[in-house]
Amino acid sequence: MAERSWSFSKAFRTLFSGPELITEETWDDLETALITADFGPDVTESILDALRADVERHRVTEVAEMRRMLRDAIEERLAAYDPTLRLSERPAVILVVGVNGVGKTTTIGKFAKYLTAFDKRVLVGAADTFRAAAVEQLATWAERAGVDIVKPQQAGQDPASVAFQTVQRAIDAEYEIAIIDTAGRLQTKGGLMDELGKVRRVIEKQAPVSEVLLVLDATTGQNGLAQAEAFIQHAGVTGLVLTKLDGSAKGGFVLSVQEKTGLPVKLVGQGEGIGDLTGFTPHVFAQQLIG
């Protein structure tokens, strides 16, 4: 599958198309570029400190060589987290979690389409029964992706029941992958994490859960991460999906969010189309980000 061509902040292109020799102004401009790209102050400082030390140790004077060193350093830090999706079980059951509004349901449709490109038989389950539009929204995306869907048999059906039916159908019909949508908010007195725990327990009576993917809106940056902390703490999250990672200078958030959460970014989305979700490759990402 072809790698997506990423387009981020112009700050790096401007920085590296300037003077050929490194000056203090180069360092100032680099700091601005990193902050602009949403690496965050802590990660920015860490990258700059390490890069300065390497530049001095190797007596580097040219901006072009500094650029290569920066790209390699970012790739190395990105690669410290394994982006491989664990899909070896049959069926491989994937729970998708996240607060409402991050693009969770549409991401499932895009993910299903991504998997079908590898000739996988995919089934999706509409277990976000607390949000009226979620079921029909997922059905629309499932149709676009060309995959089957399990929907509630009646309005307000228990989410764990829908999840159970999804996994049962996946087992009986020999689907390779089952992706299950979950609630991002409840209108009941019960706790959301308790509800997700119930969904997981019901599934695990039939099959292991291969992945719990947390969807984050990259345009909200650190604020979005703060909203999702409860999922990270209580939902057994195994990986991250970043949506809306378009040309809005948010590329640095990929590294920042990995280092803050200790979780790998496994999928990245750019744009609104059905094909706008891909696997995450540190080498390609660092090259596209820094150039």
N, C-alpha and C positions, 0 to 999 in steps of 0.2 A: 504494500500500500504506500502511495506517495506521501512524503512528509509535507506537512502544511508549511507554507511560507509565512513566517511571522513578521509583523511590523509593529515595532514599539516606538519609544521616544526618539525624537530626532536629536536629542541631546548628545548621545554617543557618537552619532555620525558627525555632528558639528565639532565635537571635541577632537575626534581623531582625524579630521580633515584640516585641522589648524596647523600651527608650527610643528616642524619636524623634531625639535629637541624639547625635552622635558624641562619645564620651569615650575616655579611655585604656583603660577597661574594655572598650569595644567592640573595640578593636584586640586586646586579650588574648583575648577570646572568639573573634574571627575566626581568630586563630592556632590556637587549640585546635580550631576547627571544621575548618580546612584539614588539620591533622595527623590528626584523627580520620577524615577522608574519604580518607586515604592519598595525599595529594599528595606526601608525603615532605618532609623538612626543607629541602632545597635549593630545591625548587620553591616551597614555602611562603614561605620567606624572600624569594625573588625576587618573588613576587606581592605580598607585603606592602610591600616597599620601593617597588615601582612604584606601587602603589595609594596609599600615603602621599604620594608625590610628587605624584600627580595630584590628590588631595584638597586638598593645600595649595595647589597652583598655581591650582586653580579655586575655592578658598575654599568648598569644600563642607562643610556642617555637619550635614546630615540623613542619617540612616542609610538612608533609602529611596533617596537618590541614590547613596550609597556602594554599595549593593547592585547598582544598575544598572551602575555602573562596574566592579564586580567581575565581574559576569556578562559584560559586554562584553570585559573583559580576558581572561577565561578562554576565551571563544569565539574571540577573535583568536589566542590561542596554540594552541588546538586546531586551528584552520583553517590553520595554517602547514604542516600535513601533509595531503596530498591523499588522502582515503579512497576515491577512485573505484576500483572493481575493473576491471582490464584484461581484458576478455572479448571483444575484437573479432575475434580469430583464430577460424578454424573448422577443426578444433575448438579451443576455448580449453581448454588443458590446465592444470590446477591441481594442484600438489603440496601436500599438507597434512602438516606436520611438527610435532614437539613431543615432549617426554618422555612416557613412559607415565603415565597417571593424570590427565592434564589435561582429559580429555574429547574427545580428538582424533577418535576414531571416531564418537562420537555427534554431534559437531559436523559431520562430513561429511554425515550423514543430514539434519540440520537445514538445512545449507547447500543441499543438493540440493532440499529442500522449498521453501526460500526462492526458489530460482531457478525452480522450476516455476510459482510464482505469477506469474512474468513470461513464462510460456509458452515456457520454454526446454526443449529436449530434453537431458536430463542422463543421463550414464553414470558410474557409480562403479567404481573398481578396487580390489580388496582385495589390495594389495601388501605389507601388514604380515604376511608369512608366518611371521615368527619367533615371533609370539605366538599360541598355539593358539586362543584364543577370539576373536581379532580378526576373523577372516574371517566367522564366524557372527554376530558382533555387528554388523558392517557390513551383512550380508545382512538382518538384522532391521530395521535403520534404513532401508535402501534400500526394503524392502517398505512400511514406514510412509510413506516419502516418495513412493512410487509411481514409482520410477525403476529402471532396469535395473542389473545388477551383473556384473562379470567377476570370477570367483573362480579361485583356483589349480586347475589340472587334477589335481594330486596334492599330497599333504602335503609341506611343506618346499620347494615350488617356489621357484626363484630369484625374488626380488622384482622385479628388472629385467625378467624374462621376463613376469611378470604385468602390469607397467606397459606393456610393449611390446604385449601382446595387447589391453589396454584401449584404447590409442591407435589401434591398427589397427582395432579394431571401431568406434571412434568415427568414424574416417575412412570406413570402408566403409559404415556404416549412417547416415552423415550426422547424428550427434549434434552438438549445438552446443557442449556443454561436457562435458569429462571430468575428474572429480575423483578423484585417486589417493591412497589412504591409504599411509602409509609407517611404517617401524619407529621406535619411540621408544627402543628398547634392543636390543642384540644378545646372543644367548647364544653367539656364536662369537668367535674371536680377531680377526676382521677389525674394522676401525674403522667405527663407524656413519656417520661423514661420508664415508668412502670408499664405503660401500654406497649412500648417497644420491647421491653423485656418479655412480656407475655407473648408477643408475636414471635420472638426468637425461640422461646421455649417450645412453642407449638411446632415450629418448623423443625427443630432439632429432634423431635420425636420421630421424624421421617428421614431427615437428611442433615448433614452438617451444613453450617453457614460458611460459605467460602470467603465472602467479602462483605464488609459493611462500609459502604462508601458515603462519605459526607460531602455534600455539594455546598460549595461556597461561591458567592458572587464576587469575583475579583475586583469589580469596580468599587465595592464598599471597603476593601482593604482590611485594615485592622479592626474596624467597627464590626464588620461581618464576622470576623474571627471571634470577637468577644461574644457575639450573639450565639455562636455555635459551641461555646465552651462546654455546655451541659452534655451535648452529644458526645464530645470527645471524652469527657470524664465518665459517662455512664452507659454509652450505647455500644461499646466494644468496637469503635471505629478502626478499620484496618488501612484505609487510604482516603485520599482527598480527590475531589473533582472540582476544578476551577472553571466556572462559566464566565462568559463575557470578558475573556482575556483577549481583547481586541487591540486596536491601535491607540489605546488610551494611556500609554506609558506605565502600565501596571506590571510589566514583566518581572520586575524584581520581587513582587509579592510571592512568586513561586518559591524562591529560596527562603524568603522571610517566613512564610507560613510553615514550611517544612521544619525549619530550625526552631520555631516557637512551639510547634505541636509534637515534634518527633515523629510525624507521620509522613509517608511518601505521597507526593502528587502522582496519581496514576492516570488521570485523564484530564485533558484541557480542551476547552471549547472556545471557539472564536466565531462570532456571527450567529445568525438565527436559523440557518438552513439545516436540513436533516443530516447533511454530511459534515457539519461544522463541529465535530468532536473527534479527537484523535488520542492515541496513546501518547504518553510523555517520554521523550528521549532527551536526557541531559545534554549530550553532545550537540545535537541539532539545536536545541533550545538556546544554549549558551552562544552558539555561533550566530544564530539569528538575532539574539538580543544585543550582543556586542558588535557583531559584524566581523 
